[in-house]
């Protein structure tokens, strides 16, 4: 019985880890599509500007969100732990401030929708007309 429960748990975890993630900006943003390199640069602190030149306001999902691990692994090639370590170095050296962590995908979507300079990521299934997808991460 324990083996069956463990197997089911692993299957669910595997499905959650494969969530389709969309990098989004406000529907009012002039930004169109972005490359994975552009998105990665913003979320890793190497750039603080969107492609149109405006200052990027990046927001993160909570650490426990499966979409966060998927996003960082696929968009930046780094695990959440590696990203956290990189940001720790940047913060310590005074060279950056990490993306603000919001409480849920709904919070990320609401924040991004209300700010034309904001960029975040959510599961594709949560995308609606208030935001537009600039990069798909599957």
CNS distance restraints for C-alpha pairs under 8 A (distance, minus, plus):
assign (resid   1 and name CA) (resid   5 and name CA) 6.33 0.50 0.50
assign (resid   2 and name CA) (resid   6 and name CA) 6.04 0.50 0.50
assign (resid   3 and name CA) (resid   7 and name CA) 6.01 0.50 0.50
assign (resid   4 and name CA) (resid   8 and name CA) 6.15 0.50 0.50
assign (resid   5 and name CA) (resid   9 and name CA) 6.13 0.50 0.50
assign (resid   6 and name CA) (resid  10 and name CA) 6.19 0.50 0.50
assign (resid   7 and name CA) (resid  11 and name CA) 6.18 0.50 0.50
assign (resid   8 and name CA) (resid  12 and name CA) 6.24 0.50 0.50
assign (resid   9 and name CA) (resid  13 and name CA) 6.15 0.50 0.50
assign (resid  10 and name CA) (resid  14 and name CA) 6.04 0.50 0.50
assign (resid  11 and name CA) (resid  15 and name CA) 6.27 0.50 0.50
assign (resid  12 and name CA) (resid  16 and name CA) 6.15 0.50 0.50
assign (resid  13 and name CA) (resid  17 and name CA) 6.08 0.50 0.50
assign (resid  14 and name CA) (resid  18 and name CA) 6.48 0.50 0.50
assign (resid  15 and name CA) (resid  19 and name CA) 6.85 0.50 0.50
assign (resid  16 and name CA) (resid  66 and name CA) 5.92 0.50 0.50
assign (resid  16 and name CA) (resid  67 and name CA) 7.77 0.50 0.50
assign (resid  17 and name CA) (resid  66 and name CA) 5.51 0.50 0.50
assign (resid  17 and name CA) (resid  67 and name CA) 7.05 0.50 0.50
assign (resid  17 and name CA) (resid  69 and name CA) 7.35 0.50 0.50
assign (resid  17 and name CA) (resid  70 and name CA) 6.19 0.50 0.50
assign (resid  18 and name CA) (resid  70 and name CA) 6.77 0.50 0.50
assign (resid  18 and name CA) (resid 138 and name CA) 7.34 0.50 0.50
assign (resid  19 and name CA) (resid  66 and name CA) 7.28 0.50 0.50
assign (resid  19 and name CA) (resid  67 and name CA) 6.09 0.50 0.50
assign (resid  19 and name CA) (resid  70 and name CA) 6.90 0.50 0.50
assign (resid  19 and name CA) (resid 123 and name CA) 6.68 0.50 0.50
assign (resid  19 and name CA) (resid 138 and name CA) 7.10 0.50 0.50
assign (resid  20 and name CA) (resid  67 and name CA) 7.57 0.50 0.50
assign (resid  20 and name CA) (resid  70 and name CA) 7.94 0.50 0.50
assign (resid  20 and name CA) (resid 123 and name CA) 5.70 0.50 0.50
assign (resid  20 and name CA) (resid 124 and name CA) 5.68 0.50 0.50
assign (resid  20 and name CA) (resid 125 and name CA) 7.95 0.50 0.50
assign (resid  20 and name CA) (resid 136 and name CA) 7.61 0.50 0.50
assign (resid  20 and name CA) (resid 137 and name CA) 6.22 0.50 0.50
assign (resid  20 and name CA) (resid 138 and name CA) 4.79 0.50 0.50
assign (resid  21 and name CA) (resid  67 and name CA) 6.28 0.50 0.50
assign (resid  21 and name CA) (resid  70 and name CA) 7.26 0.50 0.50
assign (resid  21 and name CA) (resid  71 and name CA) 6.40 0.50 0.50
assign (resid  21 and name CA) (resid 121 and name CA) 6.56 0.50 0.50
assign (resid  21 and name CA) (resid 122 and name CA) 5.61 0.50 0.50
assign (resid  21 and name CA) (resid 123 and name CA) 4.35 0.50 0.50
assign (resid  21 and name CA) (resid 124 and name CA) 5.18 0.50 0.50
assign (resid  21 and name CA) (resid 136 and name CA) 6.13 0.50 0.50
assign (resid  21 and name CA) (resid 137 and name CA) 5.04 0.50 0.50
assign (resid  21 and name CA) (resid 138 and name CA) 6.16 0.50 0.50
assign (resid  22 and name CA) (resid 121 and name CA) 5.43 0.50 0.50
assign (resid  22 and name CA) (resid 122 and name CA) 5.53 0.50 0.50
assign (resid  22 and name CA) (resid 123 and name CA) 5.84 0.50 0.50
assign (resid  22 and name CA) (resid 124 and name CA) 5.11 0.50 0.50
assign (resid  22 and name CA) (resid 127 and name CA) 7.76 0.50 0.50
assign (resid  22 and name CA) (resid 133 and name CA) 5.96 0.50 0.50
assign (resid  22 and name CA) (resid 134 and name CA) 7.54 0.50 0.50
assign (resid  22 and name CA) (resid 135 and name CA) 5.97 0.50 0.50
assign (resid  22 and name CA) (resid 136 and name CA) 4.65 0.50 0.50
assign (resid  22 and name CA) (resid 137 and name CA) 5.90 0.50 0.50
assign (resid  23 and name CA) (resid 119 and name CA) 7.14 0.50 0.50
assign (resid  23 and name CA) (resid 120 and name CA) 5.71 0.50 0.50
assign (resid  23 and name CA) (resid 121 and name CA) 4.19 0.50 0.50
assign (resid  23 and name CA) (resid 122 and name CA) 6.64 0.50 0.50
assign (resid  23 and name CA) (resid 133 and name CA) 5.68 0.50 0.50
assign (resid  23 and name CA) (resid 134 and name CA) 5.77 0.50 0.50
assign (resid  23 and name CA) (resid 135 and name CA) 5.08 0.50 0.50
assign (resid  23 and name CA) (resid 136 and name CA) 6.23 0.50 0.50
assign (resid  23 and name CA) (resid 137 and name CA) 7.44 0.50 0.50
assign (resid  24 and name CA) (resid 112 and name CA) 7.42 0.50 0.50
assign (resid  24 and name CA) (resid 119 and name CA) 5.78 0.50 0.50
assign (resid  24 and name CA) (resid 120 and name CA) 5.45 0.50 0.50
assign (resid  24 and name CA) (resid 121 and name CA) 5.59 0.50 0.50
assign (resid  24 and name CA) (resid 122 and name CA) 7.41 0.50 0.50
assign (resid  24 and name CA) (resid 131 and name CA) 6.03 0.50 0.50
assign (resid  24 and name CA) (resid 132 and name CA) 5.35 0.50 0.50
assign (resid  24 and name CA) (resid 133 and name CA) 4.53 0.50 0.50
assign (resid  24 and name CA) (resid 134 and name CA) 5.69 0.50 0.50
assign (resid  24 and name CA) (resid 135 and name CA) 7.26 0.50 0.50
assign (resid  25 and name CA) (resid  29 and name CA) 6.42 0.50 0.50
assign (resid  25 and name CA) (resid  31 and name CA) 7.57 0.50 0.50
assign (resid  25 and name CA) (resid 112 and name CA) 5.79 0.50 0.50
assign (resid  25 and name CA) (resid 113 and name CA) 6.90 0.50 0.50
assign (resid  25 and name CA) (resid 116 and name CA) 6.90 0.50 0.50
assign (resid  25 and name CA) (resid 117 and name CA) 7.50 0.50 0.50
assign (resid  25 and name CA) (resid 118 and name CA) 5.99 0.50 0.50
assign (resid  25 and name CA) (resid 119 and name CA) 4.86 0.50 0.50
assign (resid  25 and name CA) (resid 120 and name CA) 6.71 0.50 0.50
assign (resid  25 and name CA) (resid 131 and name CA) 5.58 0.50 0.50
assign (resid  25 and name CA) (resid 132 and name CA) 5.53 0.50 0.50
assign (resid  25 and name CA) (resid 133 and name CA) 6.66 0.50 0.50
assign (resid  25 and name CA) (resid 134 and name CA) 6.97 0.50 0.50
assign (resid  26 and name CA) (resid 112 and name CA) 5.31 0.50 0.50
assign (resid  26 and name CA) (resid 113 and name CA) 4.29 0.50 0.50
assign (resid  26 and name CA) (resid 114 and name CA) 6.71 0.50 0.50
assign (resid  26 and name CA) (resid 115 and name CA) 6.32 0.50 0.50
assign (resid  26 and name CA) (resid 116 and name CA) 5.18 0.50 0.50
assign (resid  26 and name CA) (resid 117 and name CA) 7.64 0.50 0.50
assign (resid  26 and name CA) (resid 118 and name CA) 6.96 0.50 0.50
assign (resid  26 and name CA) (resid 119 and name CA) 7.67 0.50 0.50
assign (resid  26 and name CA) (resid 130 and name CA) 6.46 0.50 0.50
assign (resid  26 and name CA) (resid 131 and name CA) 4.50 0.50 0.50
assign (resid  26 and name CA) (resid 132 and name CA) 6.07 0.50 0.50
assign (resid  27 and name CA) (resid 113 and name CA) 6.50 0.50 0.50
assign (resid  27 and name CA) (resid 116 and name CA) 7.74 0.50 0.50
assign (resid  27 and name CA) (resid 129 and name CA) 6.88 0.50 0.50
assign (resid  27 and name CA) (resid 130 and name CA) 5.41 0.50 0.50
assign (resid  27 and name CA) (resid 131 and name CA) 4.39 0.50 0.50
assign (resid  27 and name CA) (resid 132 and name CA) 5.11 0.50 0.50
assign (resid  28 and name CA) (resid 113 and name CA) 7.77 0.50 0.50
assign (resid  28 and name CA) (resid 116 and name CA) 5.93 0.50 0.50
assign (resid  28 and name CA) (resid 131 and name CA) 7.91 0.50 0.50
assign (resid  29 and name CA) (resid 116 and name CA) 4.62 0.50 0.50
assign (resid  29 and name CA) (resid 117 and name CA) 6.92 0.50 0.50
assign (resid  30 and name CA) (resid  52 and name CA) 7.29 0.50 0.50
assign (resid  30 and name CA) (resid 116 and name CA) 7.87 0.50 0.50
assign (resid  31 and name CA) (resid  50 and name CA) 7.44 0.50 0.50
assign (resid  31 and name CA) (resid  51 and name CA) 6.71 0.50 0.50
assign (resid  31 and name CA) (resid  52 and name CA) 6.31 0.50 0.50
assign (resid  31 and name CA) (resid 134 and name CA) 7.66 0.50 0.50
assign (resid  32 and name CA) (resid 134 and name CA) 5.92 0.50 0.50
assign (resid  33 and name CA) (resid 133 and name CA) 7.56 0.50 0.50
assign (resid  33 and name CA) (resid 134 and name CA) 4.25 0.50 0.50
assign (resid  33 and name CA) (resid 135 and name CA) 6.30 0.50 0.50
assign (resid  34 and name CA) (resid  38 and name CA) 6.20 0.50 0.50
assign (resid  34 and name CA) (resid  39 and name CA) 6.74 0.50 0.50
assign (resid  34 and name CA) (resid  51 and name CA) 7.59 0.50 0.50
assign (resid  34 and name CA) (resid 134 and name CA) 5.35 0.50 0.50
assign (resid  34 and name CA) (resid 135 and name CA) 5.86 0.50 0.50
assign (resid  35 and name CA) (resid  39 and name CA) 6.40 0.50 0.50
assign (resid  35 and name CA) (resid 135 and name CA) 6.78 0.50 0.50
assign (resid  36 and name CA) (resid  40 and name CA) 5.85 0.50 0.50
assign (resid  36 and name CA) (resid  75 and name CA) 5.50 0.50 0.50
assign (resid  36 and name CA) (resid  76 and name CA) 7.25 0.50 0.50
assign (resid  36 and name CA) (resid 135 and name CA) 7.16 0.50 0.50
assign (resid  37 and name CA) (resid  41 and name CA) 6.04 0.50 0.50
assign (resid  37 and name CA) (resid  75 and name CA) 7.69 0.50 0.50
assign (resid  37 and name CA) (resid  76 and name CA) 7.51 0.50 0.50
assign (resid  38 and name CA) (resid  42 and name CA) 6.54 0.50 0.50
assign (resid  38 and name CA) (resid  51 and name CA) 7.80 0.50 0.50
assign (resid  39 and name CA) (resid  43 and name CA) 6.31 0.50 0.50
assign (resid  39 and name CA) (resid  75 and name CA) 7.24 0.50 0.50
assign (resid  39 and name CA) (resid  76 and name CA) 7.98 0.50 0.50
assign (resid  40 and name CA) (resid  44 and name CA) 5.87 0.50 0.50
assign (resid  40 and name CA) (resid  75 and name CA) 6.04 0.50 0.50
assign (resid  40 and name CA) (resid  76 and name CA) 4.96 0.50 0.50
assign (resid  41 and name CA) (resid  45 and name CA) 6.04 0.50 0.50
assign (resid  41 and name CA) (resid  46 and name CA) 4.71 0.50 0.50
assign (resid  41 and name CA) (resid  47 and name CA) 5.18 0.50 0.50
assign (resid  41 and name CA) (resid  48 and name CA) 7.96 0.50 0.50
assign (resid  42 and name CA) (resid  46 and name CA) 6.01 0.50 0.50
assign (resid  42 and name CA) (resid  47 and name CA) 4.84 0.50 0.50
assign (resid  42 and name CA) (resid  48 and name CA) 5.61 0.50 0.50
assign (resid  42 and name CA) (resid  49 and name CA) 7.13 0.50 0.50
assign (resid  42 and name CA) (resid  50 and name CA) 7.94 0.50 0.50
assign (resid  42 and name CA) (resid  56 and name CA) 7.32 0.50 0.50
assign (resid  42 and name CA) (resid  58 and name CA) 7.23 0.50 0.50
assign (resid  43 and name CA) (resid  58 and name CA) 6.77 0.50 0.50
assign (resid  43 and name CA) (resid  98 and name CA) 7.68 0.50 0.50
assign (resid  43 and name CA) (resid  99 and name CA) 6.89 0.50 0.50
assign (resid  44 and name CA) (resid  76 and name CA) 7.88 0.50 0.50
assign (resid  44 and name CA) (resid  83 and name CA) 6.85 0.50 0.50
assign (resid  44 and name CA) (resid  86 and name CA) 7.44 0.50 0.50
assign (resid  44 and name CA) (resid  87 and name CA) 7.17 0.50 0.50
assign (resid  44 and name CA) (resid  98 and name CA) 7.95 0.50 0.50
assign (resid  45 and name CA) (resid  87 and name CA) 7.41 0.50 0.50
assign (resid  45 and name CA) (resid  90 and name CA) 7.75 0.50 0.50
assign (resid  45 and name CA) (resid  96 and name CA) 6.38 0.50 0.50
assign (resid  45 and name CA) (resid  97 and name CA) 7.64 0.50 0.50
assign (resid  45 and name CA) (resid  98 and name CA) 7.10 0.50 0.50
assign (resid  48 and name CA) (resid  55 and name CA) 5.77 0.50 0.50
assign (resid  48 and name CA) (resid  56 and name CA) 5.30 0.50 0.50
assign (resid  48 and name CA) (resid  57 and name CA) 7.77 0.50 0.50
assign (resid  49 and name CA) (resid  53 and name CA) 5.52 0.50 0.50
assign (resid  49 and name CA) (resid  54 and name CA) 5.50 0.50 0.50
assign (resid  49 and name CA) (resid  55 and name CA) 4.44 0.50 0.50
assign (resid  49 and name CA) (resid  56 and name CA) 4.74 0.50 0.50
assign (resid  50 and name CA) (resid  54 and name CA) 5.54 0.50 0.50
assign (resid  50 and name CA) (resid  55 and name CA) 6.19 0.50 0.50
assign (resid  50 and name CA) (resid  56 and name CA) 5.30 0.50 0.50
assign (resid  50 and name CA) (resid 117 and name CA) 7.51 0.50 0.50
assign (resid  54 and name CA) (resid 117 and name CA) 6.62 0.50 0.50
assign (resid  55 and name CA) (resid 117 and name CA) 6.44 0.50 0.50
assign (resid  56 and name CA) (resid 117 and name CA) 5.36 0.50 0.50
assign (resid  56 and name CA) (resid 118 and name CA) 5.88 0.50 0.50
assign (resid  56 and name CA) (resid 119 and name CA) 6.78 0.50 0.50
assign (resid  57 and name CA) (resid  99 and name CA) 7.39 0.50 0.50
assign (resid  57 and name CA) (resid 117 and name CA) 5.80 0.50 0.50
assign (resid  57 and name CA) (resid 118 and name CA) 4.41 0.50 0.50
assign (resid  57 and name CA) (resid 119 and name CA) 6.05 0.50 0.50
assign (resid  58 and name CA) (resid  99 and name CA) 4.94 0.50 0.50
assign (resid  58 and name CA) (resid 100 and name CA) 6.80 0.50 0.50
assign (resid  58 and name CA) (resid 118 and name CA) 5.71 0.50 0.50
assign (resid  58 and name CA) (resid 119 and name CA) 4.87 0.50 0.50
assign (resid  58 and name CA) (resid 120 and name CA) 5.77 0.50 0.50
assign (resid  59 and name CA) (resid  99 and name CA) 4.77 0.50 0.50
assign (resid  59 and name CA) (resid 100 and name CA) 4.83 0.50 0.50
assign (resid  59 and name CA) (resid 101 and name CA) 5.82 0.50 0.50
assign (resid  59 and name CA) (resid 102 and name CA) 6.81 0.50 0.50
assign (resid  59 and name CA) (resid 108 and name CA) 6.73 0.50 0.50
assign (resid  59 and name CA) (resid 118 and name CA) 7.36 0.50 0.50
assign (resid  59 and name CA) (resid 119 and name CA) 6.40 0.50 0.50
assign (resid  59 and name CA) (resid 120 and name CA) 5.06 0.50 0.50
assign (resid  59 and name CA) (resid 121 and name CA) 7.83 0.50 0.50
assign (resid  60 and name CA) (resid  68 and name CA) 7.42 0.50 0.50
assign (resid  60 and name CA) (resid  99 and name CA) 5.81 0.50 0.50
assign (resid  60 and name CA) (resid 100 and name CA) 5.90 0.50 0.50
assign (resid  60 and name CA) (resid 101 and name CA) 4.56 0.50 0.50
assign (resid  60 and name CA) (resid 102 and name CA) 6.12 0.50 0.50
assign (resid  60 and name CA) (resid 108 and name CA) 7.35 0.50 0.50
assign (resid  60 and name CA) (resid 120 and name CA) 6.29 0.50 0.50
assign (resid  60 and name CA) (resid 121 and name CA) 7.19 0.50 0.50
assign (resid  61 and name CA) (resid  65 and name CA) 6.37 0.50 0.50
assign (resid  61 and name CA) (resid  67 and name CA) 7.71 0.50 0.50
assign (resid  61 and name CA) (resid  68 and name CA) 5.94 0.50 0.50
assign (resid  61 and name CA) (resid 101 and name CA) 5.69 0.50 0.50
assign (resid  61 and name CA) (resid 102 and name CA) 5.65 0.50 0.50
assign (resid  61 and name CA) (resid 103 and name CA) 6.64 0.50 0.50
assign (resid  61 and name CA) (resid 104 and name CA) 6.09 0.50 0.50
assign (resid  61 and name CA) (resid 105 and name CA) 6.44 0.50 0.50
assign (resid  61 and name CA) (resid 108 and name CA) 7.01 0.50 0.50
assign (resid  61 and name CA) (resid 121 and name CA) 7.51 0.50 0.50
assign (resid  61 and name CA) (resid 122 and name CA) 7.74 0.50 0.50
assign (resid  62 and name CA) (resid  68 and name CA) 7.25 0.50 0.50
assign (resid  62 and name CA) (resid 101 and name CA) 5.91 0.50 0.50
assign (resid  62 and name CA) (resid 102 and name CA) 6.31 0.50 0.50
assign (resid  62 and name CA) (resid 103 and name CA) 5.92 0.50 0.50
assign (resid  62 and name CA) (resid 104 and name CA) 6.74 0.50 0.50
assign (resid  63 and name CA) (resid  68 and name CA) 6.63 0.50 0.50
assign (resid  63 and name CA) (resid  69 and name CA) 7.89 0.50 0.50
assign (resid  63 and name CA) (resid  80 and name CA) 7.71 0.50 0.50
assign (resid  64 and name CA) (resid  68 and name CA) 7.67 0.50 0.50
assign (resid  65 and name CA) (resid  69 and name CA) 7.21 0.50 0.50
assign (resid  66 and name CA) (resid  70 and name CA) 6.42 0.50 0.50
assign (resid  67 and name CA) (resid  71 and name CA) 5.90 0.50 0.50
assign (resid  67 and name CA) (resid 122 and name CA) 6.79 0.50 0.50
assign (resid  67 and name CA) (resid 123 and name CA) 6.36 0.50 0.50
assign (resid  68 and name CA) (resid  72 and name CA) 6.22 0.50 0.50
assign (resid  68 and name CA) (resid  80 and name CA) 7.48 0.50 0.50
assign (resid  68 and name CA) (resid 121 and name CA) 8.00 0.50 0.50
assign (resid  69 and name CA) (resid  73 and name CA) 5.94 0.50 0.50
assign (resid  69 and name CA) (resid  79 and name CA) 6.49 0.50 0.50
assign (resid  69 and name CA) (resid  80 and name CA) 5.78 0.50 0.50
assign (resid  70 and name CA) (resid  74 and name CA) 5.93 0.50 0.50
assign (resid  70 and name CA) (resid 137 and name CA) 7.90 0.50 0.50
assign (resid  70 and name CA) (resid 138 and name CA) 7.91 0.50 0.50
assign (resid  71 and name CA) (resid  75 and name CA) 5.54 0.50 0.50
assign (resid  71 and name CA) (resid  76 and name CA) 7.58 0.50 0.50
assign (resid  71 and name CA) (resid 121 and name CA) 7.47 0.50 0.50
assign (resid  71 and name CA) (resid 137 and name CA) 6.57 0.50 0.50
assign (resid  72 and name CA) (resid  76 and name CA) 5.19 0.50 0.50
assign (resid  72 and name CA) (resid  77 and name CA) 6.46 0.50 0.50
assign (resid  72 and name CA) (resid  78 and name CA) 5.77 0.50 0.50
assign (resid  72 and name CA) (resid  79 and name CA) 5.91 0.50 0.50
assign (resid  72 and name CA) (resid  80 and name CA) 6.18 0.50 0.50
assign (resid  72 and name CA) (resid  83 and name CA) 7.68 0.50 0.50
assign (resid  73 and name CA) (resid  77 and name CA) 4.69 0.50 0.50
assign (resid  73 and name CA) (resid  78 and name CA) 4.93 0.50 0.50
assign (resid  73 and name CA) (resid  79 and name CA) 5.21 0.50 0.50
assign (resid  73 and name CA) (resid  80 and name CA) 7.47 0.50 0.50
assign (resid  74 and name CA) (resid  78 and name CA) 7.74 0.50 0.50
assign (resid  74 and name CA) (resid 137 and name CA) 6.37 0.50 0.50
assign (resid  74 and name CA) (resid 138 and name CA) 7.26 0.50 0.50
assign (resid  75 and name CA) (resid 137 and name CA) 6.52 0.50 0.50
assign (resid  78 and name CA) (resid  82 and name CA) 5.83 0.50 0.50
assign (resid  78 and name CA) (resid  83 and name CA) 6.35 0.50 0.50
assign (resid  79 and name CA) (resid  83 and name CA) 6.28 0.50 0.50
assign (resid  80 and name CA) (resid  84 and name CA) 6.05 0.50 0.50
assign (resid  81 and name CA) (resid  85 and name CA) 6.22 0.50 0.50
assign (resid  82 and name CA) (resid  86 and name CA) 6.19 0.50 0.50
assign (resid  83 and name CA) (resid  87 and name CA) 6.19 0.50 0.50
assign (resid  84 and name CA) (resid  88 and name CA) 6.14 0.50 0.50
assign (resid  85 and name CA) (resid  89 and name CA) 6.48 0.50 0.50
assign (resid  86 and name CA) (resid  90 and name CA) 6.44 0.50 0.50
assign (resid  87 and name CA) (resid  91 and name CA) 5.98 0.50 0.50
assign (resid  87 and name CA) (resid  96 and name CA) 7.59 0.50 0.50
assign (resid  87 and name CA) (resid  97 and name CA) 7.51 0.50 0.50
assign (resid  87 and name CA) (resid  98 and name CA) 6.11 0.50 0.50
assign (resid  88 and name CA) (resid  92 and name CA) 6.00 0.50 0.50
assign (resid  89 and name CA) (resid  93 and name CA) 6.16 0.50 0.50
assign (resid  90 and name CA) (resid  94 and name CA) 6.10 0.50 0.50
assign (resid  90 and name CA) (resid  95 and name CA) 5.01 0.50 0.50
assign (resid  90 and name CA) (resid  96 and name CA) 5.34 0.50 0.50
assign (resid  90 and name CA) (resid  97 and name CA) 7.43 0.50 0.50
assign (resid  91 and name CA) (resid  95 and name CA) 5.98 0.50 0.50
assign (resid  91 and name CA) (resid  96 and name CA) 5.35 0.50 0.50
assign (resid  91 and name CA) (resid  97 and name CA) 5.94 0.50 0.50
assign (resid  91 and name CA) (resid  98 and name CA) 7.66 0.50 0.50
assign (resid 102 and name CA) (resid 107 and name CA) 6.14 0.50 0.50
assign (resid 102 and name CA) (resid 108 and name CA) 6.18 0.50 0.50
assign (resid 103 and name CA) (resid 107 and name CA) 6.22 0.50 0.50
assign (resid 103 and name CA) (resid 108 and name CA) 7.78 0.50 0.50
assign (resid 104 and name CA) (resid 108 and name CA) 6.38 0.50 0.50
assign (resid 105 and name CA) (resid 109 and name CA) 6.09 0.50 0.50
assign (resid 105 and name CA) (resid 121 and name CA) 7.94 0.50 0.50
assign (resid 105 and name CA) (resid 122 and name CA) 5.63 0.50 0.50
assign (resid 105 and name CA) (resid 123 and name CA) 7.64 0.50 0.50
assign (resid 105 and name CA) (resid 126 and name CA) 7.71 0.50 0.50
assign (resid 106 and name CA) (resid 110 and name CA) 6.08 0.50 0.50
assign (resid 106 and name CA) (resid 126 and name CA) 7.96 0.50 0.50
assign (resid 107 and name CA) (resid 111 and name CA) 6.05 0.50 0.50
assign (resid 108 and name CA) (resid 112 and name CA) 6.04 0.50 0.50
assign (resid 108 and name CA) (resid 120 and name CA) 6.46 0.50 0.50
assign (resid 108 and name CA) (resid 121 and name CA) 7.41 0.50 0.50
assign (resid 108 and name CA) (resid 122 and name CA) 7.35 0.50 0.50
assign (resid 109 and name CA) (resid 113 and name CA) 5.91 0.50 0.50
assign (resid 109 and name CA) (resid 120 and name CA) 7.62 0.50 0.50
assign (resid 109 and name CA) (resid 122 and name CA) 7.31 0.50 0.50
assign (resid 109 and name CA) (resid 127 and name CA) 7.93 0.50 0.50
assign (resid 109 and name CA) (resid 130 and name CA) 7.80 0.50 0.50
assign (resid 109 and name CA) (resid 131 and name CA) 7.05 0.50 0.50
assign (resid 110 and name CA) (resid 114 and name CA) 6.29 0.50 0.50
assign (resid 111 and name CA) (resid 115 and name CA) 6.38 0.50 0.50
assign (resid 111 and name CA) (resid 118 and name CA) 7.45 0.50 0.50
assign (resid 112 and name CA) (resid 116 and name CA) 7.06 0.50 0.50
assign (resid 112 and name CA) (resid 117 and name CA) 7.86 0.50 0.50
assign (resid 112 and name CA) (resid 118 and name CA) 5.02 0.50 0.50
assign (resid 112 and name CA) (resid 119 and name CA) 6.07 0.50 0.50
assign (resid 112 and name CA) (resid 120 and name CA) 6.66 0.50 0.50
assign (resid 112 and name CA) (resid 131 and name CA) 7.07 0.50 0.50
assign (resid 113 and name CA) (resid 118 and name CA) 7.97 0.50 0.50
assign (resid 113 and name CA) (resid 130 and name CA) 5.34 0.50 0.50
assign (resid 113 and name CA) (resid 131 and name CA) 5.43 0.50 0.50
assign (resid 122 and name CA) (resid 126 and name CA) 6.64 0.50 0.50
assign (resid 122 and name CA) (resid 127 and name CA) 7.40 0.50 0.50
assign (resid 123 and name CA) (resid 127 and name CA) 7.24 0.50 0.50
assign (resid 127 and name CA) (resid 131 and name CA) 6.71 0.50 0.50
assign (resid 127 and name CA) (resid 132 and name CA) 7.57 0.50 0.50
assign (resid 127 and name CA) (resid 133 and name CA) 7.83 0.50 0.50
assign (resid 128 and name CA) (resid 132 and name CA) 7.75 0.50 0.50
